[in-house]
Amino acid sequence: MAEAPAQTTPPPSPTSSAPAPTEQTPTATQPSTSTPTPTPTQSAPGDGASTDGTSPTDQPSGPPVTEGETTAEPPPEQTRAVAAVTATLNARRDDVPEELKSSVDSLTGMLRAVAAPETTPQDRGAVTESAEALASTLGVIADAGTPGGVRDQLTRLVKQVTAALEAGQEPDVPAEDRSRLFMVSTRTTSALDMIADTDTPQKVRKQLATIVEDLNYAMEHTNGGGETGRTGVTLSASIVYLVDSARPQDGTGSNMAGQESGSGNQRELLNRSEQTGREMRRASEPDSSQEEQSEARGEMRRQTSRMKDEQRKAAADQESTDAPLGDAAEGCANAIFKIVSERRLSNGLKDLTPQSWDSVGVKDFWKASSDEKSMLDIRAFLRNDQNTHAPFVVADLIVSFADFVRVDELNTDIGGRSAAHCKQSAQYLEDRGVIVGDWGDSDDSE
């Protein structure tokens, strides 16, 4: 199972400027005698990748040698996002039921905390994204047109997710567990719109709400740690599959409109996921005896194994994406940065990272941006609390990922379109003679 990123709550990240690669070709990066002129990352938004996947040469090329500027300031886009979500929550506070005002206060307090420069960008982004989804849900709760049953359901979920986020901010929580808890929270809040959507079948809504509540309860009471916390990553991948399957790739409408309980595969995935969540809750119940918790963990393992079988089926049935190589690699890298621990990432990417990163150490690989078809601009937060970025060759990065993330982890821990992007990136490369671990031509049904 992929581990969640081990991060010590720090934050600054690169500014929006990213150095333009000195060469257009994806062959081995040549030593540079001059410093390249940084180019704003957003000036090349990743649309330079050709749709036919034309990319790296036949073999990976080695580590990049140029890197971008460093800064101790948090990423400006994250600072703006924290301010915007805080403003929305403050505006919602007067409209929500009295029982939710303390949740709103807790969320705004958490946003103030993660705005600190020492928070990792990954943790700051996860808390902000979860708070944004919860703020949107508060708007649904406050809407007089929302059915009473849905309002009650959403109210319970807001309170439970907020409690889980609060648990993750306790100072004695290990950084890796904290990041895992925050990541799982983000995945669960992505389902809130689907739970509130009138097009979602009632049975699906009820089961999905139960999964979100039980999962966050377990993460709260384990602080994201131990076997139960790690199982939370796998269970949250089910939410990714369910949310992705309900939304067309263009992001419009719902694929579940008119269905009574979802498709056959969705029903099985929901059933197995709901059972896994129930056992996670039992295993983390603080009032249970050790014997009861041990029994629940045994059942949790059995249910998790069955749920993984359904996730593999969901992966096999998933629509393939038509993203060009650069965009597919970007989606893959960002998913892996969220799911895989920083310890594994640092070890797995040690042959690719610039020497200056190695000498300091990386605390948080947190964002990839596609600037052109053969390169990704990788943003990282170093152990000296500096944000920086550097270009990485797509082929090198995907091959390295495949060396330490098995394809089954893509199916059962990452899931959804992000996993499909990883496999699509691998296929593009293998079509050009680059071997990409077990990612290429994989049989998802195994």
N, C-alpha and C positions, 0 to 999 in steps of 0.2 A: 504494500500500500504506500502510495506517495505520502510523504509527510508534509505538513504545512510549514511554510517558511519560518525559520527560526530567526526572529528579529528582536532586537532589544528596544523597543519604542524610541526611535529617533526620527528625524524627518527630512532635512533639506534635500532637494534634488536638483538636478540640472536645470539650468534656465532653458528657455525655449530654443536656444541656438544649438545646432548640431553641426559638427564639422563635416563638410562635404568630402566624400572619399576622393583621394587623389587620382584613382584609376577607375575607369568604367568597367574594366573586366573583373571577373570574380576569381582570377588566378591569385596565386600567393601574393600577399601584400608586400610590396617592395619597401625597403628602408627608405625613409624620406629624409632629405637633408634640409628641407625647409618646412616651416610650420604652415599647415593648410589654413586657409581663411575660413572660419566658421560660417556656416550658412544657417539661417533660421530653420529649425526642423519643420515648421509648419509651411514653409514655402514649397516643400516637396512632399505632399501628403500621402505618398504611397501609391499614387496612380501611375507611377512610371513603370510598374511591373507589367510585362506583356501578358496578354490573356492566354497565350499558348504556353506559358510557363518557362519560356526561354530564360536560362539562368546560368548557374555556375558551370564551369567547365567540368570535365569528367571527374576530377578529384578535388577534395577539400583543399584549402590553400594555406592554412596556418593563421596565426593570430594577427589582428590588426596592430599597427604600430602607432597610429595617431589617436589622440583623444581630445575631448573638448575641455572647456574651462571648468573650474570647480567653484562652488559657492557654498557658504554655510546657511544661506537663506532657504526656507522651504520653497518648493516649486510654486511659482506664482499662480498657476491654474488651480492648485490645491488650496491656496490661501483664499482665492476668490470663491471657490466652491464652499469652503467652510463658512465664510461670511454669508453667502447666499442661503445656505440651508438653515443657518442660525436665524436669519431674518424671517424665513418662512415659518419656522417653528414658533418664533415669538408672535408672529401674526396669527397663528392657529390657536394659540393658548387660550384666548378668551372664548373661542367657539366650541371647544371640546368639553365633554362631560367632566365634572369635578374630579372623578376618579382617575382621569388621565393627565391632569395638570402636573402631578409629580413626575410622571414619565416624561412630559415635555421638558420640565426643569432638568431632569437627569440627562436628557439628550443634549440640551444646550451646554450643560456643564461638561459633558464628554467632548463636545466639539471644541470648547475652550482648551481642554487638556491636550487634545491631539494636535492643536495648532502650534504647540511648542516645537522649536527647531529640532529638539532631540528625538522626536517621534519619527519612526521610519515612514517613508512615503507610502509603503504598502499598508501599514496599519492605519495611517491617517486616511488614506483613500477608502479603505474598507469601512471604517466608522462613518465617514462622511456619506458614502453611498448608502449604507444601511439607514442612517438618519434621514436621508433624502426620501427613501422609499417609505419610511415610517411617517414622515411629514405629509406625503401624498395620501397615505392611508388615513391620517387624521382628518384630512379634507373630506374623504368619503364618509367617515364616521359622523362628521358635523353636518353633512348634507341631509336635509329633512326628507329627501326622497329615497334615502337608503333604507331597505327593508330592515325591520327590527332585528330579525335573526342574523342577518349579515352584519349589522352593526355590533351586536353582542360578540359575534365570532371575531371580528376584526379588533374589537377592544381587548379581548383576551390575548390576542396575538401581539398587539403593540406592547402590552404590559410584560409579556413573557420575553419577547425579543430584547426589550430594554433592560430587563433584569439580567439577561445573559451578557449583554454588552457591558453592563456595570461590573459583572463578575470578572470579565476579562481585563478590566482596568485596575484590579487590585494589585498593589505593588509587589506582592510575593508570588505572583503568577509567572512561571518561566516564560521567557520571550517567545519560544517556539509554540507553546500551548496558547499563549495570548493571540498570536497571529492566526493559529488554526481556528480558534473560537471566532475571531473577527471575520475570517474568510467564510466560515460556515454561516454566520449571521447574514452576510451579504447575499449568499445564495438563497437563504430562506426568505429574505425580504423581497427577492426578485419574484417570488410567487404571490405576493400580496395582491397585486393587480389582478392576477388570474382568479384568486379567491373572491375578490370583490366583483368580478366581471359577471354580468347577468347571462352572458353566453356560455359560461362554464356550467356543465351539468351539475345538479345539486349534489349527487353522490361524490363526484370528483372533488367538488369544493369542500365537502365535509372531510373526505379522506386527506386531502392536501393540507387543510387547516390542522388536522390532527398530527400529521407528520411534522409540520412546522413547529407546533407547540411542544410536542414530545422531544423533538430534536434540540430545540433551544433550552428546554428544561434540563436535559441531560448535559448539554454543554455548560450551562450555568453551574450545575452541581459538581461537575468534574473540572471546571475551569479550562475545558478544552484538552485535558491531559489524559494519559493512560489509554488503555485499550478502547474504552468507551468513547473518549474524545477522538481517537483516530478513526473509529467506526463512523463517527459523525461526518467525516470527510466523504466517505463512501456513500452514506445515506444522502448527503447533500447533492451528490452527483445525480441521484434519481430525480431530484427537483429540477436540475439542469435539463435532463432529458424531457421531463414532463412540460416544463415551460417552453423549451425550444420546439417541441412537437405541437404545442398549441398555437404557436405563432409562425406564420409563413416567413420565409427567409427575408421577404421585403419588409417585415415588421408591421404589416397591416392586417387587420381583421383577426379572426380566430379560426383555427382548424377544427375546433371542437363544437362550433355552433350547430345545434340541432341534434347532437348526440346525447344519449341518456346517461352514459357512464364512461365515455371514452372508447377507443378502439380496444380490441382484444388484448393486444400487447400492453397498451396503457393500463388496462385493468389489472393485469397480472403484476406489472411493475408497481402500481399503486398498492395493491394488496400486500406484496412482499415488503415494500418499503414501510407501509403502515405497521406491519408486524415487527419489523426491525426497530422502528422508532419506539414501539411499545416496550420492547425488551431493553432498549437503551435507557428508557425512563426507569424501568424497574431496577436495572443494574446500578443506577446512580441515585436511587431514592435514599436520602440521608437517614431515614427512620428504619430502614430495612436492616435485618441482621446480616452478618457476614455470609451466613449460609444462604440466605435468600438472594443476596447480591451475586454470590458465586453461581447459584442456579440460573439466575437471570442472564449472567454473562455467557454461560454455556448455551442457552437458548438464543441469545443474541448472535453468537457465532453461527449457529445453524441457520437462522433466518437471514443473516448477512450473506451466507454462501448462496442461498436460494435467490436472494435479491440480485446478487452479482450475475447469476445466470440470466435474469431478466434484463439487466443492464447490457449484457453482451448481445442479447437479441435486439435491444433497442439500437445499439450501435450498428448492427448489421442491417437493420431496416432503415437507418437514417438516410435522408437525402444527401447525396454528395454535393459539395459546394462547387461553385465555378469561379472562385476567387483566384486571381493570378498568384504566382509564387510569392511575391513580396507580401501581399496582404495575408495569404494563408500562413506564412511563416510568422508574421506579426501576431496574428491571433493565437497561434500555437505557443509562441514564446511567452506572451502575456499570461496565458492560462497556466503554463508550467511555473512561471515566477510566483503565481499566487498559491499553487498547490504544493510544490516541492520545497523542502526545507532549505534554508540558506546554506546549511552545512553540506548537503548533497550538491547544491548548485555550485558552491565554491570549489568543491573537489572535482566535480564533473567538468567545469569550465576552466580549470586552472591553466590549461594549455592555450587558451584563447584570450584570456584577459591581459590587458596591458601590464607591463612590469610595475608601473607605479601603483596600480590597484593591488597587485600581489604583495607589494612591500607594506602596504597599510592594512589590507584585508577588506573584503566586501561584507557589509552588514545587511544589505538589501538590494538584490537585483529586482527592479520593480516595474520597468516599462520598456517596451520595444516599439519602435516606430519604423515603418517602411519608407525609406527615402528613395529607393530605386530598386530595381528587380533583383540585384545581387547582394545588397547590403541592408542590415538593420542597424539603426542607431539605438544602442542600449544605454539606458539610464540606470545609474547605480548610486547607492548611498554607502559611503565608505565608513570604516570603523573610526576614522578621525572626525566623523560627523560632517563630512563634506559631500556635497552632491556633485556628480560628474557624469560624463557620457562619452561613448566611443563607438565607432563603426565596427560591426562584426560581419564577417562574410556569412551569408545565409547558409550555404552548404556546410560550412564548418559547424555552425551553431546547431542545425538540425541533426547532423550526424552525432554530435556530442550529446545532445538530448537523448537520442535513441540509445546511446551507450549506457545511460543510467536510469532511463525511464522505460520500462517494458510496455509493449503495446497493450497488455491487459490493464496496466495502470491508466492508460489513456481511456479505456472503456469504462473502468469502474471507479476511478477517482476524479478524472477530469470531465469526461462525458460531453455529450451534446456537440454543438458545432465546433467548439474549440478542439475536441479530439479529432473531429473530421478534418479540421484544418491541419493538424499535425500529420495525419496520414496522407492528406493530399500533398503537403509539402514533400513528404518522403517519396511519393509516387513521381512527382515532377523530377526529383533528383535521380531516382532509380532509372527513369526513362533515359537519363543521360549518363548512365553507367556508374553512378555513385551509390555504394551500398549503405543503407540506412538501417542498421540493426534489424529488428523484427518488425519495423513499422511498415516496410514496403510490401505490397501484395499480401497483407495480413488477412487471415480468415477470422473475421470478427465473431463468428458463431462458435468458435472453439471455447 
